[in-house]
Amino acid sequence: MRALIIGAGIAGLAPAGALARDGWETTVLEQAPGPRTAGYMIDFFGPGFTAAQSLGALSNLREYGQFYTRARYVDAAGRTRAQLSMDSFLNAAGGKFFSILRPDIERGLREWVGHSTDIVQGAKVVSLDPGRYPDSGAPARVTLQDGREFGAELLIGADGIHSTVRSCLPVSAGGRQGTGPDRFLRHLGFHVFGYVFSDAALAARLGAEVLLTDSLTRQAGLYALPDGRVTFFGIVACDDPDPDTAMREDLFARFRGLGPLVDQALERRPADMYEDFVAQSVVGLWHHGRSILLGDAAYAVSPLAGQGASLAVAGAELLTRTLRERGNDLSTAFADYEAAWRPVVEEQQAAGRRNARFFVPPNRTSLLLRRGALQRMNLRGLNAFVARRAFGSVLPTKGQRAR
Ligand SMILES: Cc1cc2nc3c(=O)[nH]c(=O)nc-3n(C[C@H](O)[C@H](O)[C@H](O)COP(=O)(O)OP(=O)(O)OC[C@H]3O[C@@H](n4cnc5c(N)ncnc54)[C@H](O)[C@@H]3O)c2cc1C
């Protein structure tokens, strides 16, 4: 049985390795010419951590994992306005937590997948037929931009938030209006930037602390890596879901003046920066025929939920396990997987929307509330409750942590 996966991101690589181990002949089609190197530091915890453990991929990811001692919220004059101990967060996550660069998650998963899967780079899918099931003579088929065609008994659309596979499936946009691929997106009113650059002096200054800005309508953050690299992320309020080049430059410039270290990081912006509007996928049904959507294509939660990578791995583990347990009966497996997984991701999407004012305070009252909340947080006892409110049921309860 052949499985075709569109997209070699986290949601594409995770099912590729799992299906190959279950005996599927697995091919991944990725539009980029090589591994994607853009992106920033992600906190990896929650269901993806446990799923990576079940898949046997956790050690490949941990190899690139980083640990930070605390996050410090600093104003433009360099004064610490609030802070958060990472130890207490680690405790709230039951010890199942590390930080990792987004490209390093891909790197770890590629190493885990190894030679079990054929990964075809420079393969941009432009159209597809989702196939019919159980009709064995009707495989799913895709056509690439260069005219090549591929067919398979199972097709997974893991091609991210602007998914082409999603626009080719006869699925509804969950009641949303409009046309084009982005009709499936709920725009949250922010734009995000992220990149990695080398600056040994800045990295040494930051050390094992995460620097976050105590700022209104935008939030910048810096993490150092032990090899002298630094990763920058910035989220800024923006009502336009499709800003033009000049406006994007203007949005990027809004991080200037948030402090000398941030200014230094802005000067080091590389060409391969990650940049996108902040949105969530809203898709009425994730599957049709022999095809199913996975990861951001189906259920992007947004960087405000901080769980995109974790939910990509966890969704992949659940989908492939359900396929195995249902004897590869696609109809039953797809329906059971979607029924079990949809409530989990919808809860995370709600948490992401709730968190927006906390991550990017829109006014001075919200900023002061955030300072107060952070000062009270030690995430044990009462603050484990706060953490669970922010991240939903992806964090273990006190009883689960004790186990
Ligand atoms: C370059 C990049 C950098 C990112 N950086 C961050 C970050 O720093 N922080 C953060 O929170 N999130 C980031 N994200 C989003 C984050 O990776 C996802 O939220 C999460 O990991 C879920 O991953 P995914 O595999 O579903 O989607 P994605 O990571 O978006 O992966 C989708 C993959 O599909 C490929 N693809 C798309 N269309 C086609 C097509 N038609 N044919 C073939 N291949 C296709 C893309 O090139 C991409 O490799 C980034 C995404 C990308 C692509």
The ligand as an ORCA input file, in Angstrom:
! r2SCAN-3c Opt
* xyz 0 1
  C       9.556     27.945      6.973
  C       8.594     27.887      8.140
  C       8.979     28.447      9.368
  C       8.100     28.402     10.454
  N       8.508     28.943     11.633
  C       7.678     28.906     12.699
  C       8.084     29.432     13.947
  O       9.198     29.910     14.096
  N       7.209     29.420     14.992
  C       5.955     28.868     14.871
  O       5.196     28.885     15.853
  N       5.562     28.320     13.713
  C       6.387     28.328     12.620
  N       5.975     27.776     11.443
  C       4.696     27.073     11.444
  C       4.889     25.728     12.162
  O       5.898     24.996     11.526
  C       3.586     24.988     12.150
  O       2.621     25.725     12.886
  C       3.631     23.621     12.825
  O       4.905     23.107     12.919
  C       2.751     22.653     12.053
  O       3.478     22.257     10.909
  P       2.880     21.743      9.553
  O       3.796     20.653      9.123
  O       1.428     21.462      9.652
  O       3.002     23.013      8.577
  P       4.297     23.733      8.024
  O       5.363     23.786      9.008
  O       3.818     25.013      7.443
  O       4.799     22.772      6.837
  C       4.115     22.646      5.603
  C       5.096     22.184      4.546
  O       4.370     21.939      3.343
  C       5.091     22.497      2.245
  N       4.121     22.816      1.188
  C       3.190     23.804      1.191
  N       2.479     23.783      0.061
  C       2.940     22.760     -0.678
  C       2.603     22.238     -1.963
  N       1.615     22.771     -2.705
  N       3.303     21.172     -2.438
  C       4.303     20.614     -1.694
  N       4.682     21.083     -0.477
  C       3.991     22.127      0.038
  C       5.773     23.719      2.847
  O       6.874     24.134      2.080
  C       6.163     23.227      4.221
  O       7.436     22.616      4.239
  C       6.807     27.791     10.326
  C       6.436     27.226      9.088
  C       7.320     27.266      8.004
  C       6.909     26.636      6.686
*
